[in-house]
Amino acid sequence: MPNPRSMTVLIDPAFSDAEKAINNAFSQRRTLLVVGNCSIDYSGRASSSLTPGDRIVIAKADGSFLIHRSLGNEPVNWMPKGNVVFNVQHMEHGLEIRAIRRKPSESIRVSFANIRLIAALDLADSAEFSLNASEQDMQKAILLKPELLEEGIKPISWEKKVEPGFIDVYATDKQGRLVVVEIKRKTAGKDAVLQLTRYIEAIKRKADREVRGIIASPGIGKDVQRLLAISGLEFKYLDPKKCAETLRHTKMRRLPEYLGENPS
């Protein structure tokens, strides 16, 4: 854990003190937070400027640089980590921070008219980020990587409209059988089985070949296993975390392009 005393906080500092504190933070690769009234000029891939206002400036230990306005979750200007050079200079009536990136060539100049807060500190965070997918994400993951469900599965469409509702994923298997997939993000219950049964019956009325029904979820209730067997349906384990990783590491194409313009 970082030493809780390894933190510098200045409130309404003089510009000379602010310059020293910010320079120390940059040289020691500490996380830096500066709050104050500033204007912003950017040049690089394009050019932009922002007239004075109260802003939050964040420089992280890895070199990433972000400027936030008082509202909203997106930075108004930013630079990614790596290959960024910082410079701070006390001017006659203010203080200027420059972030310069050489490849691609771009720079951000932040000109402070006043500074209300500076905080420089050491932060430690080595935790692994874990994202659980929604049912829609799980559906997209199957469409992009059908082997998550079963080898040989080939999606035909998704959100296919049938009389009882909409089928999550409609596919064929390696034997050429039709496959109807019902996805649940959590443990599937009896309602999921009954819903899938209605979809299967609607497809069988029009299909000229065998139809399989699959519940895809992280688990099924104990009282559901017998109902699946009686109904002739199957359960396939589908991990929301693995689906989220699939989406994160796969460059998403528009699904209509992936399966054709008319998915249903």
Backbone as CSV, one residue per row, in Angstrom:
resi,resn,N_x,N_y,N_z,CA_x,CA_y,CA_z,C_x,C_y,C_z
1,MET,0.838,-1.194,0.000,0.000,0.000,0.000,0.879,1.253,0.000
2,PRO,0.464,2.337,-0.714,1.255,3.555,-0.706,1.228,4.195,0.670
3,ASN,2.274,4.927,1.011,2.350,5.646,2.270,1.320,6.765,2.263
4,PRO,0.367,6.777,3.229,-0.667,7.814,3.217,-0.097,9.213,3.385
5,ARG,1.149,9.309,3.880,1.764,10.624,4.047,2.394,11.118,2.744
6,SER,2.516,10.244,1.743,3.156,10.641,0.491,2.151,11.369,-0.401
7,MET,1.660,12.480,0.111,0.644,13.257,-0.595,0.896,14.734,-0.331
8,THR,0.783,15.526,-1.383,0.932,16.965,-1.273,-0.387,17.619,-1.647
9,VAL,-0.895,18.474,-0.789,-2.145,19.184,-1.060,-1.924,20.671,-0.813
10,LEU,-2.239,21.484,-1.807,-2.155,22.939,-1.685,-3.517,23.532,-2.005
11,ILE,-3.999,24.411,-1.149,-5.286,25.080,-1.358,-5.030,26.551,-1.618
12,ASP,-5.588,27.062,-2.705,-5.388,28.450,-3.138,-3.907,28.840,-3.084
13,PRO,-3.037,28.063,-3.757,-1.602,28.351,-3.661,-1.195,29.560,-4.500
14,ALA,-0.095,30.189,-4.098,0.529,31.185,-4.954,1.092,30.477,-6.183
15,PHE,1.201,31.176,-7.311,1.641,30.532,-8.547,3.059,29.966,-8.418
16,SER,3.895,30.630,-7.659,5.260,30.120,-7.483,5.246,28.785,-6.748
17,ASP,4.385,28.660,-5.727,4.266,27.394,-4.998,3.619,26.318,-5.875
18,ALA,2.651,26.744,-6.668,1.976,25.801,-7.563,2.950,25.244,-8.587
19,GLU,3.792,26.108,-9.148,4.778,25.672,-10.143,5.713,24.619,-9.543
20,LYS,6.187,24.865,-8.337,7.105,23.925,-7.681,6.422,22.591,-7.414
21,ALA,5.193,22.621,-6.901,4.472,21.389,-6.582,4.172,20.568,-7.833
22,ILE,3.775,21.239,-8.908,3.447,20.538,-10.155,4.706,19.956,-10.786
23,ASN,5.783,20.718,-10.798,7.053,20.204,-11.328,7.513,18.970,-10.568
24,ASN,7.393,19.011,-9.237,7.775,17.850,-8.419,6.918,16.637,-8.760
25,ALA,5.625,16.858,-8.947,4.722,15.751,-9.286,5.103,15.115,-10.617
26,PHE,5.431,15.959,-11.613,5.825,15.434,-12.917,7.146,14.660,-12.826
27,SER,8.107,15.214,-12.123,9.426,14.568,-12.045,9.372,13.261,-11.246
28,GLN,8.457,13.167,-10.286,8.338,11.962,-9.458,7.279,10.996,-9.994
29,ARG,6.690,11.330,-11.125,5.660,10.489,-11.761,4.530,10.164,-10.781
30,ARG,4.030,11.204,-10.151,2.908,11.059,-9.248,1.622,11.427,-9.977
31,THR,0.503,10.977,-9.450,-0.786,11.398,-9.982,-1.044,12.828,-9.524
32,LEU,-1.423,13.681,-10.474,-1.585,15.101,-10.195,-3.009,15.551,-10.507
33,LEU,-3.583,16.298,-9.579,-4.918,16.877,-9.757,-4.805,18.386,-9.545
34,VAL,-5.233,19.161,-10.546,-5.206,20.622,-10.442,-6.610,21.143,-10.768
35,VAL,-7.154,21.949,-9.861,-8.482,22.531,-10.064,-8.344,24.045,-10.079
36,GLY,-8.873,24.669,-11.116,-8.795,26.120,-11.184,-9.447,26.661,-12.435
37,ASN,-9.389,27.972,-12.581,-9.972,28.636,-13.731,-8.907,28.721,-14.830
38,CYS,-9.211,28.163,-15.982,-8.203,28.088,-17.039,-8.832,28.153,-18.422
39,SER,-8.020,28.499,-19.384,-8.377,28.395,-20.805,-7.518,27.293,-21.410
40,ILE,-7.974,26.738,-22.539,-7.303,25.577,-23.129,-7.119,25.796,-24.629
41,ASP,-5.923,25.478,-25.105,-5.640,25.508,-26.547,-5.030,24.171,-26.942
42,TYR,-5.601,23.573,-27.975,-5.106,22.284,-28.473,-4.693,22.426,-29.930
43,SER,-3.585,21.773,-30.292,-3.188,21.681,-31.705,-2.644,20.286,-31.951
44,GLY,-2.932,19.774,-33.149,-2.492,18.422,-33.486,-3.308,17.870,-34.619
45,ARG,-4.099,16.812,-34.351,-4.936,16.211,-35.395,-5.949,17.211,-35.923
46,ALA,-6.320,18.162,-35.038,-7.171,19.294,-35.405,-6.704,20.443,-34.528
47,SER,-7.508,21.468,-34.368,-7.173,22.531,-33.428,-8.446,22.957,-32.722
48,SER,-8.318,23.365,-31.460,-9.486,23.788,-30.699,-9.045,24.728,-29.598
49,SER,-9.996,25.497,-29.098,-9.720,26.378,-27.965,-10.962,26.445,-27.099
50,LEU,-10.752,26.707,-25.827,-11.841,26.810,-24.866,-11.556,28.006,-23.975
51,THR,-12.484,28.941,-23.946,-12.309,30.149,-23.151,-12.349,29.826,-21.659
52,PRO,-11.955,30.767,-20.793,-11.791,30.451,-19.375,-13.035,29.894,-18.690
53,GLY,-12.779,28.986,-17.763,-13.822,28.369,-16.953,-13.169,27.502,-15.896
54,ASP,-13.943,27.094,-14.901,-13.412,26.231,-13.850,-13.274,24.806,-14.375
55,ARG,-12.086,24.258,-14.301,-11.798,22.945,-14.880,-11.037,22.064,-13.884
56,ILE,-11.054,20.767,-14.175,-10.305,19.781,-13.398,-9.273,19.161,-14.333
57,VAL,-8.007,19.318,-14.007,-6.920,18.792,-14.830,-6.283,17.617,-14.101
58,ILE,-6.137,16.486,-14.824,-5.575,15.270,-14.224,-4.408,14.791,-15.078
59,ALA,-3.257,14.629,-14.449,-2.104,14.014,-15.109,-1.773,12.749,-14.330
60,LYS,-1.825,11.594,-14.995,-1.602,10.319,-14.314,-0.143,9.890,-14.424
61,ALA,0.219,8.953,-13.568,1.621,8.522,-13.492,2.116,7.920,-14.802
62,ASP,1.204,7.364,-15.617,1.611,6.750,-16.884,1.714,7.760,-18.019
63,GLY,1.466,9.056,-17.724,1.576,10.088,-18.745,0.267,10.499,-19.382
64,SER,-0.819,9.797,-19.092,-2.103,10.207,-19.661,-2.535,11.533,-19.028
65,PHE,-3.226,12.350,-19.810,-3.537,13.726,-19.428,-4.980,14.015,-19.811
66,LEU,-5.773,14.487,-18.843,-7.197,14.704,-19.091,-7.635,16.024,-18.483
67,ILE,-8.549,16.695,-19.177,-9.126,17.938,-18.678,-10.646,17.794,-18.696
68,HIS,-11.245,17.953,-17.521,-12.699,17.832,-17.387,-13.324,19.177,-17.063
69,ARG,-14.514,19.401,-17.624,-15.323,20.540,-17.216,-16.093,20.163,-15.955
70,SER,-16.829,21.113,-15.405,-17.510,20.854,-14.136,-18.683,19.891,-14.277
71,LEU,-19.171,19.695,-15.505,-20.287,18.777,-15.754,-19.911,17.786,-16.847
72,GLY,-20.543,16.619,-16.823,-20.311,15.619,-17.863,-19.227,14.630,-17.485
73,ASN,-19.262,13.467,-18.146,-18.309,12.406,-17.813,-17.145,12.290,-18.797
74,GLU,-17.221,12.992,-19.925,-16.155,12.907,-20.923,-15.177,14.068,-20.769
75,PRO,-13.869,13.832,-20.917,-12.918,14.944,-20.889,-13.101,15.831,-22.112
76,VAL,-12.875,17.130,-21.928,-12.990,18.053,-23.053,-11.722,18.006,-23.902
77,ASN,-10.600,17.689,-23.296,-9.338,17.441,-24.001,-8.598,16.324,-23.272
78,TRP,-7.796,15.571,-24.015,-7.054,14.489,-23.366,-5.920,14.025,-24.265
79,MET,-4.954,13.364,-23.652,-3.881,12.673,-24.368,-3.718,11.294,-23.758
80,PRO,-3.446,10.284,-24.590,-3.250,8.938,-24.047,-1.899,8.805,-23.357
81,LYS,-1.730,7.715,-22.653,-0.487,7.490,-21.912,0.694,7.290,-22.869
82,GLY,1.882,7.539,-22.331,3.110,7.257,-23.079,3.570,8.390,-23.976
83,ASN,4.868,8.618,-24.007,5.508,9.561,-24.931,4.960,10.982,-24.811
84,VAL,4.542,11.371,-23.577,4.041,12.721,-23.347,5.040,13.466,-22.465
85,VAL,5.409,14.673,-22.887,6.329,15.519,-22.120,5.524,16.656,-21.503
86,PHE,5.698,16.863,-20.185,4.982,17.919,-19.488,5.936,19.071,-19.159
87,ASN,5.381,20.269,-19.223,6.161,21.446,-18.855,5.242,22.408,-18.120
88,VAL,5.736,23.004,-17.027,4.944,23.982,-16.286,5.760,25.255,-16.134
89,GLN,5.089,26.403,-16.281,5.801,27.676,-16.231,4.948,28.727,-15.536
90,HIS,5.555,29.407,-14.565,4.906,30.506,-13.862,5.019,31.760,-14.717
91,MET,3.873,32.262,-15.185,3.849,33.469,-15.998,3.596,34.674,-15.082
92,GLU,3.582,35.890,-15.649,3.411,37.107,-14.844,2.062,37.129,-14.123
93,HIS,1.012,36.705,-14.825,-0.328,36.754,-14.228,-0.997,35.388,-14.235
94,GLY,-0.232,34.345,-14.152,-0.846,33.032,-14.153,0.170,31.918,-14.221
95,LEU,-0.322,30.754,-14.588,0.536,29.569,-14.671,0.093,28.744,-15.868
96,GLU,1.062,28.195,-16.581,0.765,27.447,-17.816,1.319,26.032,-17.724
97,ILE,0.475,25.059,-18.038,0.902,23.663,-18.148,0.799,23.262,-19.617
98,ARG,1.868,22.674,-20.130,1.852,22.161,-21.502,2.080,20.652,-21.491
99,ALA,1.287,19.973,-22.285,1.491,18.540,-22.519,1.793,18.383,-24.002
100,ILE,2.938,17.800,-24.316,3.390,17.694,-25.711,3.633,16.228,-26.058
101,ARG,3.061,15.810,-27.144,3.228,14.439,-27.635,3.875,14.515,-29.013
102,ARG,4.890,13.677,-29.236,5.656,13.800,-30.482,5.079,12.941,-31.614
103,LYS,4.566,11.752,-31.302,4.014,10.867,-32.343,2.660,10.326,-31.885
104,PRO,1.564,10.806,-32.500,1.495,11.894,-33.473,1.742,13.227,-32.786
105,SER,2.150,14.202,-33.542,2.492,15.502,-32.987,1.237,16.245,-32.544
106,GLU,1.165,16.559,-31.254,0.030,17.304,-30.723,0.424,17.928,-29.390
107,SER,-0.278,18.979,-29.014,0.016,19.641,-27.750,-1.250,20.232,-27.152
108,ILE,-1.274,20.280,-25.823,-2.353,20.936,-25.096,-1.711,21.973,-24.178
109,ARG,-2.222,23.209,-24.254,-1.752,24.261,-23.363,-2.903,24.661,-22.445
110,VAL,-2.667,24.560,-21.145,-3.671,24.936,-20.154,-3.155,26.165,-19.423
111,SER,-3.860,27.281,-19.553,-3.420,28.550,-18.962,-4.332,28.897,-17.785
112,PHE,-3.772,28.854,-16.580,-4.550,29.099,-15.360,-4.510,30.578,-14.971
113,ALA,-5.694,31.144,-14.719,-5.787,32.491,-14.165,-5.789,32.422,-12.640
114,ASN,-6.274,31.320,-12.094,-6.153,31.067,-10.659,-6.200,29.564,-10.424
115,ILE,-5.672,29.152,-9.299,-5.665,27.732,-8.929,-6.267,27.597,-7.533
116,ARG,-7.274,26.749,-7.434,-7.959,26.564,-6.151,-7.419,25.368,-5.374
117,LEU,-6.946,24.368,-6.098,-6.501,23.145,-5.416,-5.447,22.433,-6.238
118,ILE,-4.415,21.924,-5.569,-3.447,21.009,-6.173,-3.312,19.814,-5.244
119,ALA,-3.374,18.635,-5.805,-3.127,17.416,-5.037,-2.198,16.531,-5.855
120,ALA,-1.106,16.110,-5.232,-0.152,15.204,-5.882,0.053,14.020,-4.954
121,LEU,-0.125,12.820,-5.478,-0.064,11.646,-4.611,0.341,10.406,-5.383
122,ASP,0.760,9.396,-4.634,1.104,8.095,-5.198,-0.097,7.176,-5.050
123,LEU,-0.494,6.559,-6.135,-1.633,5.653,-6.125,-1.187,4.269,-6.574
124,ALA,-1.745,3.243,-5.938,-1.443,1.865,-6.328,-2.741,1.155,-6.675
125,ASP,-2.784,0.548,-7.851,-3.979,-0.169,-8.285,-3.563,-1.256,-9.270
126,SER,-3.421,-2.470,-8.784,-3.021,-3.588,-9.638,-4.157,-4.584,-9.846
127,ALA,-5.370,-4.190,-9.437,-6.517,-5.106,-9.538,-6.870,-5.372,-10.997
128,GLU,-7.360,-6.570,-11.255,-7.792,-6.940,-12.606,-9.228,-6.500,-12.815
129,PHE,-9.481,-5.811,-13.933,-10.823,-5.334,-14.241,-11.674,-6.488,-14.759
130,SER,-12.858,-6.636,-14.196,-13.758,-7.716,-14.596,-15.111,-7.112,-14.944
131,LEU,-15.572,-7.365,-16.150,-16.839,-6.815,-16.614,-17.802,-7.947,-16.918
132,ASN,-18.999,-7.888,-16.318,-20.035,-8.870,-16.598,-20.929,-8.355,-17.713
133,ALA,-21.174,-9.186,-18.686,-21.960,-8.780,-19.846,-23.454,-8.780,-19.534
134,SER,-24.191,-7.967,-20.277,-25.648,-8.003,-20.240,-26.115,-9.119,-21.172
135,GLU,-27.422,-9.396,-21.157,-27.950,-10.422,-22.072,-27.712,-10.024,-23.527
136,GLN,-27.825,-8.733,-23.809,-27.568,-8.270,-25.182,-26.104,-8.481,-25.553
137,ASP,-25.193,-8.235,-24.604,-23.771,-8.474,-24.853,-23.505,-9.955,-25.090
138,MET,-24.162,-10.808,-24.308,-23.995,-12.260,-24.463,-24.477,-12.699,-25.846
139,GLN,-25.557,-12.095,-26.293,-26.081,-12.391,-27.628,-25.067,-12.004,-28.703
140,LYS,-24.493,-10.788,-28.582,-23.507,-10.330,-29.556,-22.273,-11.230,-29.553
141,ALA,-21.867,-11.666,-28.350,-20.688,-12.531,-28.243,-20.916,-13.855,-28.976
142,ILE,-22.108,-14.434,-28.851,-22.423,-15.686,-29.554,-22.427,-15.471,-31.066
143,LEU,-22.969,-14.339,-31.493,-23.007,-14.057,-32.931,-21.610,-13.899,-33.510
144,LEU,-20.715,-13.286,-32.732,-19.345,-13.079,-33.199,-18.473,-14.312,-33.025
145,LYS,-18.764,-15.104,-31.978,-17.946,-16.273,-31.677,-18.873,-17.427,-31.279
146,PRO,-19.531,-18.055,-32.234,-20.529,-19.085,-31.933,-19.988,-20.266,-31.137
147,GLU,-18.665,-20.509,-31.211,-18.100,-21.640,-30.470,-18.174,-21.439,-28.969
148,LEU,-18.496,-20.238,-28.523,-18.773,-20.048,-27.096,-19.928,-20.932,-26.662
149,LEU,-20.816,-21.184,-27.596,-21.984,-22.013,-27.325,-21.742,-23.468,-27.688
150,GLU,-21.236,-23.680,-28.921,-21.014,-25.049,-29.400,-20.234,-24.995,-30.708
151,GLU,-19.306,-25.900,-30.878,-18.568,-25.996,-32.135,-19.529,-26.365,-33.263
152,GLY,-19.396,-25.668,-34.377,-20.218,-25.982,-35.544,-21.504,-25.204,-35.638
153,ILE,-21.824,-24.420,-34.603,-23.031,-23.599,-34.653,-22.813,-22.441,-35.631
154,LYS,-23.803,-22.196,-36.495,-23.737,-21.088,-37.445,-24.993,-20.227,-37.315
155,PRO,-24.857,-19.012,-36.792,-26.032,-18.141,-36.653,-26.662,-17.794,-37.999
156,ILE,-27.982,-17.791,-38.009,-28.737,-17.362,-39.181,-29.254,-15.945,-38.962
157,SER,-29.793,-15.705,-37.763,-30.342,-14.389,-37.435,-30.430,-14.235,-35.924
158,TRP,-30.818,-13.057,-35.497,-31.037,-12.801,-34.076,-32.292,-11.938,-33.941
159,GLU,-32.910,-11.991,-32.763,-34.179,-11.295,-32.523,-35.203,-11.661,-33.602
160,LYS,-35.224,-12.950,-33.945,-36.162,-13.426,-34.967,-37.580,-13.404,-34.402
161,LYS,-38.486,-12.756,-35.110,-39.856,-12.634,-34.630,-40.653,-13.895,-34.949
162,VAL,-41.237,-14.451,-33.915,-42.178,-15.559,-34.058,-43.420,-15.187,-33.250
163,GLU,-44.468,-15.964,-33.393,-45.744,-15.600,-32.773,-45.640,-15.349,-31.257
164,PRO,-44.877,-16.138,-30.486,-44.819,-15.871,-29.039,-43.877,-14.731,-28.632
165,GLY,-43.003,-14.264,-29.538,-42.056,-13.222,-29.161,-40.866,-13.165,-30.110
166,PHE,-39.667,-12.992,-29.548,-38.463,-12.842,-30.358,-37.386,-13.824,-29.892
167,ILE,-36.824,-14.569,-30.844,-35.783,-15.554,-30.545,-34.441,-14.830,-30.444
168,ASP,-33.699,-15.087,-29.363,-32.418,-14.395,-29.153,-31.428,-14.699,-30.275
169,VAL,-31.188,-15.990,-30.521,-30.285,-16.406,-31.611,-30.915,-17.591,-32.332
170,TYR,-30.974,-17.492,-33.651,-31.513,-18.552,-34.511,-30.356,-19.047,-35.356
171,ALA,-30.107,-20.358,-35.356,-28.887,-20.874,-35.987,-29.106,-22.274,-36.547
172,THR,-28.042,-22.806,-37.148,-28.004,-24.219,-37.532,-26.792,-24.851,-36.869
173,ASP,-26.852,-26.167,-36.639,-25.687,-26.864,-36.084,-24.967,-27.621,-37.178
174,LYS,-23.914,-28.347,-36.840,-23.108,-29.005,-37.866,-23.816,-30.172,-38.536
175,GLN,-24.946,-30.633,-37.961,-25.767,-31.650,-38.620,-26.863,-31.041,-39.487
176,GLY,-26.902,-29.692,-39.528,-27.911,-29.026,-40.350,-29.227,-28.806,-39.638
177,ARG,-29.312,-29.141,-38.357,-30.545,-28.934,-37.607,-30.694,-27.459,-37.240
178,LEU,-31.937,-26.999,-37.139,-32.197,-25.643,-36.686,-31.988,-25.560,-35.175
179,VAL,-31.484,-24.442,-34.714,-31.214,-24.264,-33.290,-31.834,-22.952,-32.824
180,VAL,-32.639,-23.036,-31.783,-33.262,-21.862,-31.173,-32.604,-21.656,-29.813
181,VAL,-32.009,-20.479,-29.608,-31.247,-20.215,-28.380,-31.936,-19.136,-27.548
182,GLU,-32.174,-19.447,-26.302,-32.714,-18.487,-25.339,-31.604,-18.155,-24.341
183,ILE,-31.233,-16.868,-24.243,-30.113,-16.445,-23.412,-30.610,-15.840,-22.105
184,LYS,-29.993,-16.245,-21.009,-30.279,-15.648,-19.713,-28.963,-15.273,-19.040
185,ARG,-28.905,-14.070,-18.501,-27.677,-13.595,-17.863,-27.464,-14.249,-16.501
186,LYS,-28.556,-14.612,-15.848,-28.472,-15.248,-14.535,-29.034,-16.665,-14.617
187,THR,-29.114,-17.324,-13.491,-29.626,-18.705,-13.458,-31.000,-18.773,-14.103
188,ALA,-31.134,-19.657,-15.075,-32.394,-19.789,-15.812,-33.412,-20.572,-14.992
189,GLY,-34.645,-20.099,-15.001,-35.713,-20.764,-14.270,-36.729,-21.398,-15.198
190,LYS,-37.847,-21.814,-14.617,-38.890,-22.498,-15.390,-39.455,-21.603,-16.487
191,ASP,-39.547,-20.304,-16.206,-40.114,-19.385,-17.204,-39.304,-19.403,-18.498
192,ALA,-37.977,-19.513,-18.368,-37.124,-19.549,-19.554,-37.395,-20.800,-20.378
193,VAL,-37.594,-21.923,-19.702,-37.882,-23.187,-20.399,-39.223,-23.112,-21.117
194,LEU,-40.232,-22.587,-20.444,-41.562,-22.479,-21.048,-41.535,-21.513,-22.237
195,GLN,-40.778,-20.434,-22.098,-40.639,-19.473,-23.190,-39.974,-20.126,-24.399
196,LEU,-38.887,-20.858,-24.164,-38.185,-21.532,-25.249,-39.078,-22.590,-25.894
197,THR,-39.859,-23.288,-25.108,-40.781,-24.307,-25.637,-41.769,-23.684,-26.616
198,ARG,-42.282,-22.522,-26.280,-43.230,-21.842,-27.183,-42.545,-21.440,-28.489
199,TYR,-41.293,-20.975,-28.412,-40.555,-20.625,-29.625,-40.348,-21.864,-30.506
200,ILE,-39.970,-22.981,-29.875,-39.728,-24.226,-30.622,-40.996,-24.667,-31.347
201,GLU,-42.130,-24.602,-30.653,-43.397,-25.015,-31.269,-43.735,-24.139,-32.469
202,ALA,-43.469,-22.842,-32.364,-43.743,-21.921,-33.477,-42.846,-22.228,-34.667
203,ILE,-41.571,-22.541,-34.428,-40.649,-22.862,-35.519,-41.010,-24.195,-36.155
204,LYS,-41.374,-25.204,-35.347,-41.688,-26.537,-35.866,-42.878,-26.519,-36.803
205,ARG,-43.793,-25.585,-36.596,-44.974,-25.517,-37.462,-44.606,-25.155,-38.901
206,LYS,-43.425,-24.525,-39.083,-43.028,-24.087,-40.421,-41.772,-24.802,-40.925
207,ALA,-41.014,-25.417,-40.012,-39.730,-26.010,-40.393,-39.907,-27.358,-41.071
208,ASP,-38.955,-27.671,-41.946,-38.985,-28.962,-42.635,-37.843,-29.862,-42.138
209,ARG,-37.284,-29.543,-40.969,-36.201,-30.341,-40.408,-36.239,-30.271,-38.887
210,GLU,-35.356,-31.045,-38.287,-35.315,-31.139,-36.832,-34.936,-29.797,-36.204
211,VAL,-35.533,-29.508,-35.049,-35.284,-28.248,-34.350,-34.795,-28.547,-32.932
212,ARG,-33.686,-27.940,-32.577,-33.148,-28.045,-31.212,-33.435,-26.760,-30.449
213,GLY,-33.592,-26.892,-29.136,-33.773,-25.729,-28.271,-32.693,-25.699,-27.208
214,ILE,-32.037,-24.546,-27.034,-30.935,-24.439,-26.083,-31.167,-23.256,-25.141
215,ILE,-31.044,-23.514,-23.853,-30.963,-22.448,-22.855,-29.481,-22.158,-22.640
216,ALA,-29.059,-20.914,-22.855,-27.664,-20.524,-22.650,-27.608,-19.543,-21.484
217,SER,-26.962,-19.949,-20.406,-26.917,-19.123,-19.197,-25.793,-19.602,-18.289
218,PRO,-25.495,-18.837,-17.208,-24.452,-19.280,-16.274,-24.878,-20.478,-15.427
219,GLY,-26.169,-20.795,-15.421,-26.640,-21.930,-14.630,-28.140,-22.112,-14.783
220,ILE,-28.643,-23.225,-14.274,-30.089,-23.474,-14.275,-30.507,-23.918,-12.881
221,GLY,-31.735,-23.619,-12.528,-32.256,-24.020,-11.238,-32.372,-25.538,-11.121
222,LYS,-32.306,-26.033,-9.894,-32.383,-27.486,-9.671,-33.691,-28.071,-10.176
223,ASP,-34.755,-27.310,-10.058,-36.063,-27.811,-10.494,-36.261,-27.693,-11.999
224,VAL,-35.261,-27.145,-12.708,-35.386,-26.920,-14.151,-34.804,-28.090,-14.949
225,GLN,-33.860,-28.808,-14.384,-33.187,-29.889,-15.111,-34.175,-30.940,-15.601
226,ARG,-35.078,-31.349,-14.723,-36.061,-32.371,-15.108,-37.010,-31.836,-16.177
227,LEU,-37.395,-30.554,-16.048,-38.285,-29.949,-17.039,-37.613,-29.869,-18.405
228,LEU,-36.310,-29.575,-18.429,-35.570,-29.562,-19.691,-35.594,-30.930,-20.351
229,ALA,-35.342,-31.964,-19.551,-35.307,-33.330,-20.089,-36.671,-33.727,-20.645
230,ILE,-37.724,-33.410,-19.926,-39.085,-33.749,-20.372,-39.423,-33.017,-21.667
231,SER,-38.962,-31.768,-21.767,-39.280,-30.937,-22.941,-38.354,-31.205,-24.126
232,GLY,-37.311,-32.018,-23.916,-36.374,-32.312,-24.994,-35.474,-31.134,-25.330
233,LEU,-35.209,-30.285,-24.335,-34.368,-29.107,-24.537,-33.000,-29.324,-23.900
234,GLU,-32.055,-28.421,-24.219,-30.680,-28.566,-23.739,-30.245,-27.329,-22.955
235,PHE,-29.249,-27.531,-22.106,-28.626,-26.418,-21.386,-27.167,-26.312,-21.802
236,LYS,-26.724,-25.076,-22.114,-25.328,-24.811,-22.419,-24.826,-23.724,-21.475
237,TYR,-23.708,-24.014,-20.816,-23.124,-23.043,-19.901,-22.544,-21.875,-20.688
238,LEU,-22.936,-20.667,-20.325,-22.432,-19.466,-20.987,-22.048,-18.455,-19.905
239,ASP,-20.766,-18.109,-19.851,-20.224,-17.241,-18.817,-20.298,-15.780,-19.255
240,PRO,-21.037,-14.910,-18.534,-21.112,-13.494,-18.909,-19.747,-12.818,-18.956
241,LYS,-18.830,-13.197,-18.064,-17.499,-12.585,-18.058,-16.737,-12.929,-19.335
242,LYS,-16.848,-14.190,-19.763,-16.162,-14.605,-20.982,-16.756,-13.898,-22.199
243,CYS,-18.067,-13.682,-22.171,-18.719,-12.953,-23.266,-18.224,-11.509,-23.309
244,ALA,-18.090,-10.888,-22.134,-17.594,-9.513,-22.068,-16.174,-9.423,-22.606
245,GLU,-15.337,-10.399,-22.268,-13.960,-10.419,-22.766,-13.935,-10.588,-24.276
246,THR,-14.841,-11.419,-24.797,-14.920,-11.627,-26.241,-15.226,-10.321,-26.957
247,LEU,-16.176,-9.568,-26.423,-16.533,-8.293,-27.042,-15.402,-7.284,-26.922
248,ARG,-14.694,-7.319,-25.799,-13.625,-6.349,-25.575,-12.440,-6.604,-26.498
249,HIS,-12.190,-7.874,-26.850,-11.016,-8.214,-27.655,-11.335,-8.426,-29.135
250,THR,-12.595,-8.290,-29.494,-12.991,-8.469,-30.884,-13.445,-7.146,-31.446
251,LYS,-12.909,-6.779,-32.588,-13.342,-5.542,-33.231,-14.737,-5.745,-33.768
252,MET,-15.708,-5.002,-33.185,-17.106,-5.223,-33.533,-17.428,-4.673,-34.925
253,ARG,-18.082,-5.490,-35.712,-18.658,-5.024,-36.959,-20.151,-4.810,-36.726
254,ARG,-20.783,-4.016,-37.589,-22.229,-3.896,-37.469,-22.837,-5.260,-37.714
255,LEU,-23.767,-5.674,-36.853,-24.337,-7.014,-36.966,-25.052,-7.246,-38.294
256,PRO,-25.773,-6.241,-38.844,-26.353,-6.483,-40.167,-25.308,-6.838,-41.210
257,GLU,-24.103,-6.255,-41.107,-23.037,-6.603,-42.041,-22.533,-8.012,-41.776
258,TYR,-22.581,-8.436,-40.519,-22.069,-9.743,-40.138,-22.980,-10.865,-40.615
259,LEU,-24.306,-10.627,-40.512,-25.243,-11.700,-40.851,-26.115,-11.399,-42.064
260,GLY,-25.960,-10.208,-42.632,-26.832,-9.823,-43.725,-27.748,-8.703,-43.277
261,GLU,-28.267,-7.955,-44.190,-29.014,-6.751,-43.834,-30.324,-7.041,-43.126
262,ASN,-30.930,-8.202,-43.332,-32.211,-8.506,-42.684,-32.027,-9.671,-41.731
263,PRO,-31.783,-9.409,-40.410,-31.457,-10.472,-39.496,-32.600,-11.396,-39.175
264,SER,-33.832,-10.993,-39.388,-34.960,-11.840,-39.029,-35.571,-12.529,-40.240
